[in-house]
């Protein structure tokens, strides 16, 4: 086959560019339709259902993770969760001291009550975790 003339090559390039433009426009249209369909699919479901599903999955995952840990590693693993409890303490302090934030104003009473309960329980968890860790580490100390 002979080499195409420059005019023929230019015409082929223009037709290829036109086809690419049409394909891009169709892809954009399909993407918009997919986005609308996705927003309709998620817009009809209450967000509480998603939150509840995430909570239930977290309970199952947590249960299987904790029960599959060997007993030798269970105490160190649980003592490390004190970091999680310290984050809970920070959140509980924010809930209890909601009056101190100028933008929040006077918060609801139930938020303060639940914040105080969370503060007490997380503090007990942290203190107990340190006691268990100290007892575990004392088992490895040399007896004099």
C-alpha positions as CSV (number, residue, x, y, z in Angstrom):
1,X,0.0,0.0,0.0
2,X,1.4,3.4,-0.9
3,X,2.0,6.2,1.6
4,X,-1.1,8.3,2.1
5,X,-0.9,11.9,0.9
6,X,-0.7,14.6,3.6
7,X,-4.3,15.7,2.8
8,X,-5.6,12.1,3.3
9,X,-3.6,11.8,6.6
10,X,-5.0,15.1,7.8
11,X,-8.5,14.0,7.0
12,X,-8.0,10.7,8.8
13,X,-6.7,12.6,11.9
14,X,-9.7,14.9,11.9
15,X,-12.1,12.0,11.7
16,X,-10.3,10.2,14.5
17,X,-10.4,13.4,16.6
18,X,-14.1,13.8,15.9
19,X,-14.7,10.2,17.0
20,X,-12.6,10.7,20.2
21,X,-14.6,13.9,20.9
22,X,-17.9,12.0,20.5
23,X,-16.6,9.2,22.8
24,X,-15.6,11.7,25.4
25,X,-19.0,13.4,25.3
26,X,-20.7,10.0,25.7
27,X,-18.5,9.1,28.6
28,X,-19.2,12.4,30.3
29,X,-22.9,11.9,29.8
30,X,-22.8,8.3,31.2
31,X,-20.7,9.5,34.1
32,X,-23.3,12.1,34.9
33,X,-26.1,9.5,34.7
34,X,-24.1,7.2,37.0
35,X,-23.6,10.0,39.5
36,X,-27.3,10.8,39.5
37,X,-28.2,7.2,39.9
38,X,-25.8,6.8,42.8
39,X,-27.2,9.9,44.5
40,X,-30.7,8.6,44.1
41,X,-29.7,5.2,45.4
42,X,-28.1,6.6,48.5
43,X,-30.5,9.5,48.9
44,X,-33.4,7.3,49.7
45,X,-31.8,5.5,52.6
46,X,-31.6,7.1,56.0
47,X,-28.0,7.8,57.2
48,X,-28.9,6.2,60.5
49,X,-29.1,2.8,58.7
50,X,-25.6,3.2,57.5
51,X,-24.3,4.2,60.9
52,X,-26.1,1.2,62.5
53,X,-24.6,-1.1,59.9
54,X,-21.1,0.2,60.6
55,X,-21.7,-0.2,64.3
56,X,-22.8,-3.8,63.9
57,X,-19.9,-4.7,61.6
58,X,-17.5,-3.1,64.1
59,X,-19.0,-5.2,66.9
60,X,-18.5,-8.4,64.9
61,X,-15.0,-7.5,63.9
62,X,-14.0,-6.5,67.4
63,X,-15.4,-9.7,68.8
64,X,-13.5,-11.9,66.4
65,X,-10.3,-9.9,66.7
66,X,-10.3,-10.0,70.6
67,X,-11.3,-13.7,70.8
68,X,-8.7,-14.8,68.3
69,X,-5.8,-13.3,70.3
70,X,-3.7,-15.8,72.2
71,X,-3.9,-15.5,76.0
72,X,-0.2,-14.6,76.1
73,X,-0.8,-11.5,74.0
74,X,-4.2,-10.5,75.5
75,X,-2.9,-8.4,78.4
76,X,-0.4,-6.4,76.4
77,X,-3.1,-5.8,73.7
78,X,-5.6,-4.6,76.3
79,X,-3.1,-2.4,78.0
80,X,-2.4,-0.6,74.7
81,X,-6.1,0.2,74.4
82,X,-5.5,2.9,77.1
83,X,-4.6,5.2,74.2
84,X,-8.1,4.7,72.9
85,X,-9.6,5.5,76.3
86,X,-7.5,8.7,76.5
87,X,-9.1,9.8,73.2
88,X,-12.5,9.1,74.8
89,X,-11.5,11.2,77.8
90,X,-10.8,14.1,75.5
91,X,-14.2,13.8,73.8
92,X,-15.9,13.4,77.2
93,X,-14.2,16.5,78.5
94,X,-15.5,18.4,75.4
95,X,-19.0,17.1,76.1
96,X,-19.0,18.0,79.7
97,X,-17.4,21.4,79.2
98,X,-19.6,22.4,76.3
99,X,-20.4,25.7,78.1
100,X,-16.8,26.7,77.9
101,X,-17.0,26.9,74.1
102,X,-18.3,30.3,73.1
103,X,-19.7,29.1,69.7
104,X,-21.6,26.2,71.3
105,X,-23.5,28.2,73.9
106,X,-25.3,26.2,76.6
107,X,-25.4,22.5,75.5
108,X,-28.1,20.0,76.2
109,X,-28.1,18.5,79.7
110,X,-28.1,14.9,78.4
111,X,-24.8,15.6,76.6
112,X,-23.2,16.7,79.8
113,X,-24.6,13.6,81.7
114,X,-23.4,11.2,79.0
115,X,-20.1,13.0,78.8
116,X,-19.6,12.7,82.5
117,X,-20.4,9.0,82.5
118,X,-18.0,8.5,79.6
119,X,-15.3,10.4,81.5
120,X,-15.7,8.3,84.6
121,X,-15.8,4.9,82.7
122,X,-12.8,5.8,80.5
123,X,-10.8,7.0,83.5
124,X,-11.5,3.7,85.3
125,X,-10.5,1.8,82.2
126,X,-7.2,3.8,81.9
127,X,-6.4,3.3,85.6
128,X,-7.2,-0.4,85.5
129,X,-5.2,-0.8,82.4
130,X,-2.1,0.7,84.1
131,X,-2.6,-1.6,87.1
132,X,-2.8,-4.7,84.9
133,X,0.2,-3.6,82.9
134,X,2.2,-3.0,86.1
135,X,1.2,-6.4,87.4
136,X,2.1,-8.1,84.2
137,X,5.5,-6.4,84.0
138,X,6.3,-7.2,87.7
139,X,6.0,-10.9,86.7
140,X,9.1,-10.5,84.5
141,X,11.3,-8.8,87.1
142,X,14.0,-10.7,88.9
143,X,13.2,-11.7,92.4
144,X,15.9,-10.5,94.9
